Amino acid sequence: MLTKMAGALIIRHVLELEPLVSLSADELTARLTPAVQGHLDGVAEGTDAPLAQPGHHR
């Protein structure tokens, strides 16, 4: 979760790459929210599959 947020920050403010530079804060939040929420809920992004837990193998 933190790596996605850090990546978005670096792309938007350091590298200044599109499309993140031209997105409003609300649009960027809307795009990042599903990934962050998935991590908080413990499911893989875009699926209902649980995230792998440290020490647990699938």
C-alpha positions as CSV (number, residue, x, y, z in Angstrom):
1,M,0.0,0.0,0.0
2,L,2.7,2.4,1.0
3,T,4.7,1.7,-2.1
4,K,1.8,2.6,-4.4
5,M,1.3,5.9,-2.6
6,A,5.0,6.7,-2.6
7,G,5.2,5.8,-6.3
8,A,2.3,8.1,-7.1
9,L,3.9,10.9,-5.1
10,I,7.3,10.4,-6.9
11,I,5.7,10.2,-10.4
12,R,3.5,13.2,-9.8
13,H,5.8,15.6,-7.9
14,V,9.4,14.5,-8.7
15,L,9.3,13.0,-12.2
16,E,6.2,15.0,-13.2
17,L,4.9,12.3,-15.6
18,E,1.5,12.2,-17.2
19,P,-1.3,11.4,-16.5
20,L,-0.6,11.9,-12.8
21,V,0.6,15.5,-13.1
22,S,-2.6,16.7,-14.7
23,L,-5.0,14.8,-12.4
24,S,-6.8,16.8,-9.7
25,A,-6.2,15.7,-6.1
26,D,-9.8,14.3,-6.2
27,E,-9.1,12.3,-9.4
28,L,-5.9,10.9,-8.0
29,T,-7.6,9.9,-4.8
30,A,-10.3,8.2,-6.7
31,R,-7.7,6.2,-8.7
32,L,-5.7,5.2,-5.6
33,T,-8.6,4.4,-3.3
34,P,-9.4,0.9,-4.6
35,A,-5.9,-0.3,-4.1
36,V,-5.5,1.2,-0.7
37,Q,-8.9,-0.1,0.4
38,G,-8.1,-3.5,-0.9
39,H,-5.0,-3.6,1.3
40,L,-7.0,-2.4,4.3
41,D,-9.6,-5.0,3.7
42,G,-7.0,-7.7,3.1
43,V,-8.0,-8.6,-0.5
44,A,-6.0,-8.5,-3.7
45,E,-6.8,-5.5,-5.9
46,G,-9.5,-6.2,-8.4
47,T,-10.5,-9.5,-6.9
48,D,-12.1,-11.0,-3.8
49,A,-9.0,-13.2,-3.2
50,P,-7.4,-12.7,0.2
51,L,-3.9,-11.2,0.2
52,A,-1.1,-13.6,1.0
53,Q,-0.2,-13.3,4.7
54,P,3.5,-13.4,5.8
55,G,4.4,-17.0,6.6
56,H,1.4,-18.4,4.7
57,H,1.8,-20.0,1.3
58,R,-1.0,-20.5,-1.2
